[in-house]
Amino acid sequence: MPSRPPGSPDPDSREGHPAGHVWVACAGPAGVETRLLALEGDRAAVQSASCRGALSVLDGMLRREDSGLG
């Protein structure tokens, strides 16, 4: 089985990285924000939660940028 990069939504630990640990990041004019997610569940559940986590980071950045416009 090919190795997966750190943070891949694999049910097993890979290369010393705990299963379900996924880094998400978002970059915008105000900078870059990263977040480490410690997720549980099968591959599909971790993938879904990773997407929600990434959208949450983006939402937070957009809200902070929007609050500075007015």
QUIKACOR-V475211 format. One record per pair of residues at least 4 apart in sequence whose ideal C-beta (glycine too) atoms are under 6 Angstrom apart, sorted by sequence separation. I is the first residue (numbers start at 0). J is the second residue. D is the distance in whole Angstrom. If there is no record, write none. Layout:
# QUIKACOR-V475211
i/j/d
I/J/D
I/J/D
This chain:
# QUIKACOR-V475211
i/j/d
3/7/4
9/13/6
16/20/6
40/44/3
61/65/6
12/17/6
26/31/5
40/45/6
3/9/5
12/18/5
11/18/6
25/32/5
38/45/5
10/18/6
24/33/4
3/13/5
38/48/5
5/16/5
23/34/5
22/35/6
6/21/4
21/36/5
6/22/5
36/52/5
20/37/6
19/38/4
19/39/6
34/56/5
32/56/5
19/45/5
21/49/5
32/60/6
23/52/5
23/53/4
25/56/5
10/42/6
25/57/5
23/56/6
27/60/5
8/42/5
25/60/5
29/64/6
8/45/4
8/46/5
